[in-house]
Amino acid sequence: MIIAELKKKENIVEYILYMRQLADIMRANNMDIHRIDELLVSKFEVSEKEKLKINNWYQDLINKMHNENIVAGGDLKEIKDLITVLNKIHLTLLDDKEEYRHHELYTWAKPNIDEYKKLSRSNSDNEIEICIDAMYALLLLKLQHKSVSEETAQAMQTFGSLLANVADVYKKLKMDN
């Protein structure tokens, strides 16, 4: 809860990746709030009142996953909606001829997006979703202490740069509202 709220304010892409990771943790622990309490909540060095708030937040997450029927896999509606918004920002930036930086980042990332889409057998046309999927796959590899080739690391860097630019624009738009 504390980390999620901070990430949501600071970097929306990190928030999406974090929420995917939390959803996978919930699944790996069979949506058991007692196991989540042991594994996660108990590690926070905060008051009991704050721990109860955190526990309730995780319980809410579990309830949402059940309600949205994503216990076995998939993203929360909120995450899907955020990815859609980020892709709209990406497409708007591509349409703007003055957005040289985004065009350059996209030019570097595009071959890697196409390659990852092919390798992952993704049927998504949402390029931001494809980049996020790739970054999440990299995160999972890192958590498993697996190495990636230099070529893969470079491709991921292009995804990260493109996503960072879109996240920055998102944050600016949110600040203006």
C-alpha positions as CSV (number, residue, x, y, z in Angstrom):
1,M,0.0,0.0,0.0
2,I,2.7,2.5,1.0
3,I,5.0,1.5,-1.8
4,A,2.1,1.3,-4.3
5,E,0.9,4.8,-3.5
6,L,4.4,6.3,-3.8
7,K,5.0,4.5,-7.1
8,K,1.7,5.6,-8.5
9,K,2.5,9.3,-7.8
10,E,6.2,9.1,-8.9
11,N,6.3,6.7,-11.9
12,I,3.2,5.1,-13.3
13,V,5.1,2.4,-15.2
14,E,6.8,1.3,-12.0
15,Y,3.4,1.3,-10.3
16,I,2.1,-1.0,-13.1
17,L,5.0,-3.4,-12.7
18,Y,4.7,-3.4,-8.9
19,M,1.0,-4.1,-9.1
20,R,1.6,-7.0,-11.5
21,Q,4.2,-8.3,-9.0
22,L,1.8,-8.0,-6.1
23,A,-0.9,-9.8,-8.1
24,D,1.6,-12.7,-8.7
25,I,2.5,-12.8,-5.0
26,M,-1.2,-13.0,-4.1
27,R,-1.6,-15.9,-6.6
28,A,1.6,-17.7,-5.4
29,N,0.1,-17.5,-1.9
30,N,-3.3,-18.8,-2.9
31,M,-5.0,-15.5,-2.1
32,D,-4.5,-16.3,1.6
33,I,-4.4,-13.0,3.6
34,H,-2.8,-14.8,6.6
35,R,0.1,-15.8,4.5
36,I,0.3,-12.3,3.0
37,D,0.3,-10.9,6.5
38,E,3.2,-13.1,7.4
39,L,5.1,-12.6,4.2
40,L,4.6,-8.9,3.6
41,V,2.6,-6.9,6.3
42,S,4.7,-8.2,9.2
43,K,7.9,-6.8,7.6
44,F,6.7,-3.2,7.7
45,E,8.2,-1.3,10.7
46,V,5.0,0.7,11.4
47,S,2.4,0.9,14.1
48,E,-0.1,-1.9,14.6
49,K,-2.8,0.6,13.4
50,E,-0.8,1.1,10.2
51,K,-0.2,-2.6,9.7
52,L,-4.0,-3.1,9.9
53,K,-4.4,-0.5,7.2
54,I,-1.8,-2.3,5.0
55,N,-3.5,-5.7,5.7
56,N,-6.8,-4.3,4.7
57,W,-5.3,-2.9,1.5
58,Y,-4.0,-6.3,0.6
59,Q,-7.3,-7.9,1.4
60,D,-8.9,-5.3,-0.9
61,L,-6.5,-6.3,-3.6
62,I,-7.4,-10.0,-3.2
63,N,-11.1,-9.1,-3.3
64,K,-10.6,-7.1,-6.5
65,M,-8.8,-10.0,-8.1
66,H,-11.6,-12.3,-7.2
67,N,-14.3,-9.9,-8.4
68,E,-12.5,-9.3,-11.7
69,N,-11.9,-13.0,-12.1
70,I,-8.1,-12.7,-12.4
71,V,-7.2,-15.2,-9.7
72,A,-5.4,-17.4,-12.2
73,G,-3.8,-14.6,-14.2
74,G,-4.2,-11.3,-15.9
75,D,-4.2,-7.6,-14.9
76,L,-6.7,-5.7,-12.8
77,K,-9.0,-3.4,-14.7
78,E,-7.2,-0.4,-13.2
79,I,-3.9,-1.6,-14.7
80,K,-5.4,-2.4,-18.1
81,D,-6.9,1.1,-18.1
82,L,-3.6,2.7,-17.2
83,I,-1.8,0.8,-19.9
84,T,-4.5,2.0,-22.4
85,V,-4.0,5.6,-21.3
86,L,-0.2,5.3,-21.6
87,N,-0.6,3.9,-25.1
88,K,-2.9,6.9,-26.0
89,I,-0.2,9.2,-24.8
90,H,2.4,7.3,-26.8
91,L,0.3,7.5,-30.0
92,T,-0.4,11.2,-29.4
93,L,3.3,11.8,-29.0
94,L,4.0,9.9,-32.3
95,D,1.4,12.1,-34.1
96,D,3.1,15.3,-32.9
97,K,5.9,16.1,-35.3
98,E,7.5,18.4,-32.7
99,E,8.0,15.5,-30.3
100,Y,11.5,14.7,-31.6
101,R,12.7,12.9,-28.4
102,H,9.7,10.5,-28.4
103,H,10.2,9.8,-32.1
104,E,13.9,9.0,-31.6
105,L,13.1,6.8,-28.6
106,Y,10.4,5.0,-30.6
107,T,12.7,4.5,-33.6
108,W,15.2,2.8,-31.3
109,A,12.6,0.7,-29.6
110,K,10.4,-0.3,-32.6
111,P,12.5,-3.2,-33.9
112,N,12.8,-4.6,-30.4
113,I,9.0,-4.2,-29.8
114,D,8.4,-6.1,-33.1
115,E,10.9,-8.8,-32.1
116,Y,9.5,-9.2,-28.6
117,K,6.0,-9.3,-29.9
118,K,7.0,-12.1,-32.2
119,L,9.0,-14.1,-29.6
120,S,6.4,-13.8,-26.9
121,R,3.6,-14.6,-29.4
122,S,1.7,-11.5,-28.2
123,N,-1.4,-10.7,-30.1
124,S,-1.6,-7.2,-28.6
125,D,-1.3,-4.1,-30.9
126,N,-0.7,-1.9,-27.8
127,E,3.1,-1.2,-28.0
128,I,3.2,0.2,-24.5
129,E,1.7,-3.0,-23.2
130,I,4.3,-5.0,-25.1
131,C,7.1,-2.9,-23.6
132,I,5.6,-3.3,-20.1
133,D,5.2,-7.1,-20.7
134,A,8.9,-7.3,-21.7
135,M,10.0,-5.2,-18.6
136,Y,8.0,-7.4,-16.3
137,A,9.5,-10.5,-17.9
138,L,13.0,-9.0,-17.2
139,L,12.0,-8.2,-13.6
140,L,11.0,-11.9,-13.1
141,L,14.3,-13.1,-14.6
142,K,16.2,-10.8,-12.2
143,L,14.2,-12.0,-9.2
144,Q,15.2,-15.6,-10.3
145,H,18.9,-14.4,-10.5
146,K,18.9,-15.4,-14.2
147,S,21.1,-13.5,-16.6
148,V,20.2,-12.0,-19.9
149,S,22.2,-11.6,-23.0
150,E,23.8,-8.2,-23.9
151,E,21.4,-8.0,-26.9
152,T,18.4,-8.5,-24.6
153,A,19.7,-6.0,-22.1
154,Q,20.0,-3.4,-24.9
155,A,16.5,-4.1,-26.1
156,M,15.2,-3.7,-22.6
157,Q,17.0,-0.4,-22.3
158,T,15.1,0.9,-25.4
159,F,11.8,-0.2,-23.8
160,G,12.7,1.4,-20.5
161,S,13.6,4.7,-22.2
162,L,10.4,4.8,-24.2
163,L,8.3,3.9,-21.2
164,A,10.1,6.5,-19.0
165,N,9.3,9.2,-21.5
166,V,5.6,8.2,-21.6
167,A,5.6,8.0,-17.8
168,D,7.0,11.5,-17.6
169,V,4.4,12.9,-19.9
170,Y,1.7,11.1,-17.9
171,K,3.0,12.6,-14.7
172,K,3.0,16.1,-16.2
173,L,-0.5,15.7,-17.4
174,K,-1.6,14.5,-14.0
175,M,0.0,17.5,-12.3
176,D,-1.8,19.8,-14.7
177,N,-5.2,18.3,-13.7
